[in-house]
Amino acid sequence: MNTQVNLCGIKMKNPVTVASGTFGYGREYADYIDLNRLGGIITKGTSLKPRMGNPSPRICEVPGGMLNSIGLQNPGVEYFAENDLPWLRKFDTKIIVNACGSTIDEYVELCRILNKLDIDGVELNLSCPNVKAGCLAFGTTYEGVKEVTSQVKKVLTDKPLIVKLTPNVTDITLPAKGAEDAGADGVSGINTLLGMKIDIDKKRPVLANNTGGFSGPGIRSIGVRMVYQMSKAISIPILGMGGITNGDDAIEYMLAGATAVSIGSSNFADPETSIKTIEGIEKYMKKHNIEDINSIIGTVQMN
Amino acid sequence: MRAPEITKDAKPGQFLELKVSETGEPFLRRPISINSIDGDLVTIIFAVKGKGTELLSKVEVGKKIDIMGPLGKGVFEVQEYNNVAIIGGGLGSYPLYELTKRLKGKTSINVYLGFRDKSVVTCEKEFEEIGVNKLVIATDDGSYKEKGFAIDFMKKDIEEHMVDRIFACGPTPMLRAIKKYAEENNIPCQVSLEERMGCGIGACLGCAVKVKEDGNEVYKHVCKDGPVFFAKDVDF
């Protein structure tokens, strides 16, 4: 039985990764699961300089999941390279750094540094809904994604580039095509959907930042639909995510066209979700006599 | 709950993350502070506030539940003192019980517990049985024992007899008042903070609190760096 997949040059032992922002730099979860079993780890969104993040409350629960507005709090790429990367490298898993910035220059400068690090790939975060400048500003249009991706491609010469896309658009295939046309090696999605929860007694939003990104099982059907649409529109591999809680959910994404998947906020509900997802995929393969997991990618038959 | 893996290392101030649903709704675990450790038994006390705590309140005796813990690196410091004041408000009284037990014999202890009214006073007997120097139970409306705020009774006693540590847990306005008082009087003070949590282990960075570090303001996290902080360090 083969569970290995090749996500735009990143050869993973299985298709299961953990999503950016839900797994820190891995240390917290190493007490709960064997990181060696993961196909890959997508790091916390990392910027050129340290970022303080947004005020509290930063998260709240909603039906089907949660809202977050962390604001990309991170210690910056230098700190990551010195303190977290050497530790992460001790594990037999692929390391993909989620890169975020506020301007094109910042993305380029950051990726110039990432290009020299001992990492397996870069996920370009063009879709964080919680940071005013940058990110989302580039991520919603064909032209915006194409522009920043092509600038980054010029400096990120030695690592595969995956562009993470936002679902907060009318047609996700347009930014996806922008990424492909600019030479991205893959795309990932979906990021969170912008939401808001109001405290009716205080008559104010619960989150200090007013709005936040909705994640959890409630967004899965949207993610599956968008991955399917992208898989029909582009030919580069897709890292699918959004509300995956187990192997069955992961299989849904793969049938829709994802080469690999990410476990996001379900890590919070159960730190073992990623491991259970790997086991669930294997169980599905046995049940359906599937020799190679690659044989199911994008094979959904539409009604 | 019988949980030897938890009780063997648990420290006063730490908390547990309890899975309340198998269906994924509600989605997140519920963080609840440890009230007491007795052998391999761990006790929590919580109020039914929403769907999660309601489900938790219906768990039957004998059933296994999924718990992460003990969590939190910031804990109450158990060591020798001369005099300490332990002050709790409402639900915040419960985590102070294990602390009081462990401080017994190491220092003179005054405990001040404030509640909204008589109907929510709990744990009085348990605190009494520890045998502290002084136990004050106060209700805001005077419907039980002393009338007034716990902090005012504490202040009055401290004016007569200085303490070398305050331990506090309770609603944020109460903790703010205690922080102010402790700073004005140069009393080292530890507070247990609450914030909306995601993962409980420091990965999601949800439960942020502003902390002064080497003169700079940074965000630390209640679940991992706390839940107990020195009051002078935190801006909440």
Chai-1 contact restraints between the chains, C-beta under 6 A:
chainA,res_idxA,chainB,res_idxB,connection_type,confidence,min_distance_angstrom,max_distance_angstrom,comment,restraint_id
A,F23,B,A203,contact,1.0,0.0,6.0,A-B,restraint_1
A,G24,B,A203,contact,1.0,0.0,6.0,A-B,restraint_2
A,E28,B,I201,contact,1.0,0.0,6.0,A-B,restraint_3
A,E28,B,G202,contact,1.0,0.0,6.0,A-B,restraint_4
A,E28,B,A203,contact,1.0,0.0,6.0,A-B,restraint_5
A,G53,B,Y219,contact,1.0,0.0,6.0,A-B,restraint_6
A,S56,B,E195,contact,1.0,0.0,6.0,A-B,restraint_7
A,S56,B,A208,contact,1.0,0.0,6.0,A-B,restraint_8
A,P57,B,R196,contact,1.0,0.0,6.0,A-B,restraint_9
A,R58,B,G206,contact,1.0,0.0,6.0,A-B,restraint_10
A,R58,B,A208,contact,1.0,0.0,6.0,A-B,restraint_11
A,I59,B,R196,contact,1.0,0.0,6.0,A-B,restraint_12
A,I59,B,G198,contact,1.0,0.0,6.0,A-B,restraint_13
A,I59,B,G206,contact,1.0,0.0,6.0,A-B,restraint_14
A,C60,B,R196,contact,1.0,0.0,6.0,A-B,restraint_15
A,E61,B,P26,contact,1.0,0.0,6.0,A-B,restraint_16
A,E61,B,F27,contact,1.0,0.0,6.0,A-B,restraint_17
A,E61,B,L28,contact,1.0,0.0,6.0,A-B,restraint_18
A,G65,B,F27,contact,1.0,0.0,6.0,A-B,restraint_19
A,M66,B,F27,contact,1.0,0.0,6.0,A-B,restraint_20
A,I70,B,L205,contact,1.0,0.0,6.0,A-B,restraint_21
A,Q73,B,L205,contact,1.0,0.0,6.0,A-B,restraint_22
A,G216,B,F27,contact,1.0,0.0,6.0,A-B,restraint_23
A,P217,B,G24,contact,1.0,0.0,6.0,A-B,restraint_24
A,F268,B,G198,contact,1.0,0.0,6.0,A-B,restraint_25
A,F268,B,C199,contact,1.0,0.0,6.0,A-B,restraint_26
A,F268,B,C204,contact,1.0,0.0,6.0,A-B,restraint_27
A,A269,B,F27,contact,1.0,0.0,6.0,A-B,restraint_28
